[in-house]
Amino acid sequence: MSGSQLSGPKSLADLFISFTLLALQGFGGVLSVAQRELVEHKRWLTPEEFLEDWAVAQIMPGPNVVNLSLMLGHRYFGLRGALAALAGMLAVPSLVVLAIATLYMHHSDNAHVAGALRGMAAVAAGMIAATGVKMLATLSRHPLPLWASVPLTVAGVAAGAWLRLPLLPTLLVVGGLGCWLTYRRIP
Amino acid sequence: MTAPLHIVLAWHDWLDLFFHYFLLSFMSVGGAISTTAEMHRYLVEQHGWLTQAQFNESIAIAQAAPGPNILFVALMGWNVGLNAGSHAAAVLGVLCMMVGIMLPSSAITLLASAWGHRNRELRAVRAFKQGMVPLVIALLISTGIVLGAVNRDPATDWPLWTLSAVAGLFVWRTRIHLLWLLATGALLGIFGFV
């Protein structure tokens, strides 16, 4: 599936800097930015590859975006690549978060600060949902027919957003069913 | 910045902190945020190393700030260290808790993904990665909905709902830079429109 227009990171420094910049744009979580940068701008991954890697990153223990950066770094440059990507994801953003926390201690009762955070959180929520909606297009190229993949997606949304079920049973039931059906469809 | 708590941590306490987060890492499927109830029991209730307010703020600030949400663990470590009396201790707290929470999960992820990549032609591996796709899309959409619905009543908070929906439409249909959307949300909040 890897198209000819796909590229990859040029060096360890490129990996480190790319993931640092990616993390620093991620207010309220890095996921929507990761999809934008890795798939649409840098073209390190196709939308399908992004979703497949994301599935692995999500099911493994640990923060999913950090897992994704580890996996990508490892694929291009081995263990050194994984460490460079991990450092990019965590080093500078840690310093920024500590600085923000120190500032916040002095301004936590300020209504403007609270308002700005509220507005940004609302935008971030819309961004994450839209990233998922955008990814729906990949279902048309999925081995499962739409009459199977769309109900699975709807069931997953209902379980997470409406019934508020914990992740593990949803993974086992909806994820397990998806894997089993796919296994039967592919050669 | 004066710490709201004054605690004394011996070297075995730091070690205990490290191993506790090391164990939590194995259980952090879905992100470390899914183990916060256990962190709360350990840090606030059992040991009294963090106040309730520090615990809540560590999570809230890390979610609002740029960077992966896992950095709430770094903030908790920083605050435990400040409570123990110095910035050196704060750095030690960050290192103990971040290395603890990251080491096992990163090692497992690397081993599993390297194995999966070597065996990527196997029918079972392909079925797993492709079969999870509908659920992965569903989790993205429902995470957005859950985050958008936190502590909000549609009757009074409809401007926030509208803002989330409009931001989502822009992300879906345009290639506008995400930071412009976030800046707009911040400005609307500062001027009290949402």
Chai-1 contact restraints between the chains, C-beta under 6 A:
chainA,res_idxA,chainB,res_idxB,connection_type,confidence,min_distance_angstrom,max_distance_angstrom,comment,restraint_id
A,A23,B,G67,contact,1.0,0.0,6.0,A-B,restraint_1
A,L24,B,P66,contact,1.0,0.0,6.0,A-B,restraint_2
A,G26,B,P66,contact,1.0,0.0,6.0,A-B,restraint_3
A,F27,B,P66,contact,1.0,0.0,6.0,A-B,restraint_4
A,F27,B,L182,contact,1.0,0.0,6.0,A-B,restraint_5
A,G28,B,Q63,contact,1.0,0.0,6.0,A-B,restraint_6
A,G29,B,N69,contact,1.0,0.0,6.0,A-B,restraint_7
A,V30,B,P68,contact,1.0,0.0,6.0,A-B,restraint_8
A,V33,B,L178,contact,1.0,0.0,6.0,A-B,restraint_9
A,L51,B,V133,contact,1.0,0.0,6.0,A-B,restraint_10
A,L51,B,V136,contact,1.0,0.0,6.0,A-B,restraint_11
A,E52,B,K129,contact,1.0,0.0,6.0,A-B,restraint_12
A,W54,B,V136,contact,1.0,0.0,6.0,A-B,restraint_13
A,A55,B,K129,contact,1.0,0.0,6.0,A-B,restraint_14
A,A55,B,M132,contact,1.0,0.0,6.0,A-B,restraint_15
A,A55,B,V136,contact,1.0,0.0,6.0,A-B,restraint_16
A,V56,B,S113,contact,1.0,0.0,6.0,A-B,restraint_17
A,M60,B,I108,contact,1.0,0.0,6.0,A-B,restraint_18
A,M60,B,T109,contact,1.0,0.0,6.0,A-B,restraint_19
A,M60,B,A112,contact,1.0,0.0,6.0,A-B,restraint_20
A,P61,B,F26,contact,1.0,0.0,6.0,A-B,restraint_21
A,P61,B,S28,contact,1.0,0.0,6.0,A-B,restraint_22
A,P61,B,V29,contact,1.0,0.0,6.0,A-B,restraint_23
A,P61,B,S105,contact,1.0,0.0,6.0,A-B,restraint_24
A,G62,B,S28,contact,1.0,0.0,6.0,A-B,restraint_25
A,G62,B,S105,contact,1.0,0.0,6.0,A-B,restraint_26
A,G62,B,T109,contact,1.0,0.0,6.0,A-B,restraint_27
A,P63,B,G31,contact,1.0,0.0,6.0,A-B,restraint_28
A,P63,B,P68,contact,1.0,0.0,6.0,A-B,restraint_29
A,P63,B,I70,contact,1.0,0.0,6.0,A-B,restraint_30
A,N64,B,G31,contact,1.0,0.0,6.0,A-B,restraint_31
A,V65,B,P68,contact,1.0,0.0,6.0,A-B,restraint_32
A,V66,B,P68,contact,1.0,0.0,6.0,A-B,restraint_33
A,N67,B,T109,contact,1.0,0.0,6.0,A-B,restraint_34
A,L70,B,S106,contact,1.0,0.0,6.0,A-B,restraint_35
A,L70,B,T109,contact,1.0,0.0,6.0,A-B,restraint_36
A,L70,B,L110,contact,1.0,0.0,6.0,A-B,restraint_37
A,M71,B,S113,contact,1.0,0.0,6.0,A-B,restraint_38
A,H74,B,L110,contact,1.0,0.0,6.0,A-B,restraint_39
A,A82,B,L110,contact,1.0,0.0,6.0,A-B,restraint_40
A,P93,B,G67,contact,1.0,0.0,6.0,A-B,restraint_41
A,S94,B,L71,contact,1.0,0.0,6.0,A-B,restraint_42
A,S94,B,A74,contact,1.0,0.0,6.0,A-B,restraint_43
A,V97,B,A62,contact,1.0,0.0,6.0,A-B,restraint_44
A,V97,B,A65,contact,1.0,0.0,6.0,A-B,restraint_45
A,V97,B,G67,contact,1.0,0.0,6.0,A-B,restraint_46
A,V97,B,L71,contact,1.0,0.0,6.0,A-B,restraint_47
A,L98,B,W78,contact,1.0,0.0,6.0,A-B,restraint_48
A,I100,B,A65,contact,1.0,0.0,6.0,A-B,restraint_49
A,A101,B,I61,contact,1.0,0.0,6.0,A-B,restraint_50
A,A101,B,L75,contact,1.0,0.0,6.0,A-B,restraint_51
A,Y104,B,I61,contact,1.0,0.0,6.0,A-B,restraint_52
A,M105,B,M1,contact,1.0,0.0,6.0,A-B,restraint_53
A,H112,B,I190,contact,1.0,0.0,6.0,A-B,restraint_54
A,G115,B,G189,contact,1.0,0.0,6.0,A-B,restraint_55
A,G115,B,I190,contact,1.0,0.0,6.0,A-B,restraint_56
A,A116,B,A186,contact,1.0,0.0,6.0,A-B,restraint_57
A,A116,B,G189,contact,1.0,0.0,6.0,A-B,restraint_58
A,A116,B,I190,contact,1.0,0.0,6.0,A-B,restraint_59
A,L117,B,A64,contact,1.0,0.0,6.0,A-B,restraint_60
A,R118,B,G189,contact,1.0,0.0,6.0,A-B,restraint_61
A,G119,B,G185,contact,1.0,0.0,6.0,A-B,restraint_62
A,G119,B,A186,contact,1.0,0.0,6.0,A-B,restraint_63
A,G119,B,L188,contact,1.0,0.0,6.0,A-B,restraint_64
A,G119,B,G189,contact,1.0,0.0,6.0,A-B,restraint_65
A,G119,B,V194,contact,1.0,0.0,6.0,A-B,restraint_66
A,M120,B,L182,contact,1.0,0.0,6.0,A-B,restraint_67
A,M120,B,G185,contact,1.0,0.0,6.0,A-B,restraint_68
A,M120,B,A186,contact,1.0,0.0,6.0,A-B,restraint_69
A,A122,B,L160,contact,1.0,0.0,6.0,A-B,restraint_70
A,A122,B,L163,contact,1.0,0.0,6.0,A-B,restraint_71
A,A122,B,S164,contact,1.0,0.0,6.0,A-B,restraint_72
A,A122,B,G185,contact,1.0,0.0,6.0,A-B,restraint_73
A,V123,B,A167,contact,1.0,0.0,6.0,A-B,restraint_74
A,V123,B,L181,contact,1.0,0.0,6.0,A-B,restraint_75
A,V123,B,L182,contact,1.0,0.0,6.0,A-B,restraint_76
A,V123,B,G185,contact,1.0,0.0,6.0,A-B,restraint_77
A,A125,B,G144,contact,1.0,0.0,6.0,A-B,restraint_78
A,A125,B,L147,contact,1.0,0.0,6.0,A-B,restraint_79
A,A125,B,G148,contact,1.0,0.0,6.0,A-B,restraint_80
A,A125,B,S164,contact,1.0,0.0,6.0,A-B,restraint_81
A,G126,B,S164,contact,1.0,0.0,6.0,A-B,restraint_82
A,G126,B,A167,contact,1.0,0.0,6.0,A-B,restraint_83
A,G126,B,G168,contact,1.0,0.0,6.0,A-B,restraint_84
A,M127,B,A167,contact,1.0,0.0,6.0,A-B,restraint_85
A,M127,B,V171,contact,1.0,0.0,6.0,A-B,restraint_86
A,I128,B,T143,contact,1.0,0.0,6.0,A-B,restraint_87
A,I128,B,G144,contact,1.0,0.0,6.0,A-B,restraint_88
A,A129,B,I141,contact,1.0,0.0,6.0,A-B,restraint_89
A,A129,B,G144,contact,1.0,0.0,6.0,A-B,restraint_90
A,A129,B,I145,contact,1.0,0.0,6.0,A-B,restraint_91
A,A129,B,G168,contact,1.0,0.0,6.0,A-B,restraint_92
A,A130,B,G168,contact,1.0,0.0,6.0,A-B,restraint_93
A,A130,B,V171,contact,1.0,0.0,6.0,A-B,restraint_94
A,A130,B,W172,contact,1.0,0.0,6.0,A-B,restraint_95
A,T131,B,L140,contact,1.0,0.0,6.0,A-B,restraint_96
A,G132,B,I137,contact,1.0,0.0,6.0,A-B,restraint_97
A,G132,B,L140,contact,1.0,0.0,6.0,A-B,restraint_98
A,G132,B,I141,contact,1.0,0.0,6.0,A-B,restraint_99
A,V133,B,W172,contact,1.0,0.0,6.0,A-B,restraint_100
A,K134,B,W172,contact,1.0,0.0,6.0,A-B,restraint_101
A,M135,B,I137,contact,1.0,0.0,6.0,A-B,restraint_102
A,P143,B,Q130,contact,1.0,0.0,6.0,A-B,restraint_103
A,S149,B,P134,contact,1.0,0.0,6.0,A-B,restraint_104
A,L152,B,P134,contact,1.0,0.0,6.0,A-B,restraint_105
A,T153,B,P134,contact,1.0,0.0,6.0,A-B,restraint_106
A,T153,B,I137,contact,1.0,0.0,6.0,A-B,restraint_107
A,T153,B,A138,contact,1.0,0.0,6.0,A-B,restraint_108
A,G156,B,L135,contact,1.0,0.0,6.0,A-B,restraint_109
A,G156,B,A138,contact,1.0,0.0,6.0,A-B,restraint_110
A,V157,B,A138,contact,1.0,0.0,6.0,A-B,restraint_111
A,V157,B,I141,contact,1.0,0.0,6.0,A-B,restraint_112
A,V157,B,S142,contact,1.0,0.0,6.0,A-B,restraint_113
A,G160,B,S142,contact,1.0,0.0,6.0,A-B,restraint_114
A,A161,B,S142,contact,1.0,0.0,6.0,A-B,restraint_115
A,A161,B,I145,contact,1.0,0.0,6.0,A-B,restraint_116
A,A161,B,V146,contact,1.0,0.0,6.0,A-B,restraint_117
A,L167,B,G30,contact,1.0,0.0,6.0,A-B,restraint_118
A,V174,B,L135,contact,1.0,0.0,6.0,A-B,restraint_119
A,G175,B,M132,contact,1.0,0.0,6.0,A-B,restraint_120
A,G175,B,L135,contact,1.0,0.0,6.0,A-B,restraint_121
A,G178,B,G131,contact,1.0,0.0,6.0,A-B,restraint_122
A,G178,B,P134,contact,1.0,0.0,6.0,A-B,restraint_123
A,G178,B,L135,contact,1.0,0.0,6.0,A-B,restraint_124
A,C179,B,A127,contact,1.0,0.0,6.0,A-B,restraint_125
A,C179,B,F128,contact,1.0,0.0,6.0,A-B,restraint_126
A,C179,B,G131,contact,1.0,0.0,6.0,A-B,restraint_127
A,T182,B,A127,contact,1.0,0.0,6.0,A-B,restraint_128
A,T182,B,Q130,contact,1.0,0.0,6.0,A-B,restraint_129
A,T182,B,G131,contact,1.0,0.0,6.0,A-B,restraint_130
A,Y183,B,A127,contact,1.0,0.0,6.0,A-B,restraint_131
A,I186,B,R126,contact,1.0,0.0,6.0,A-B,restraint_132
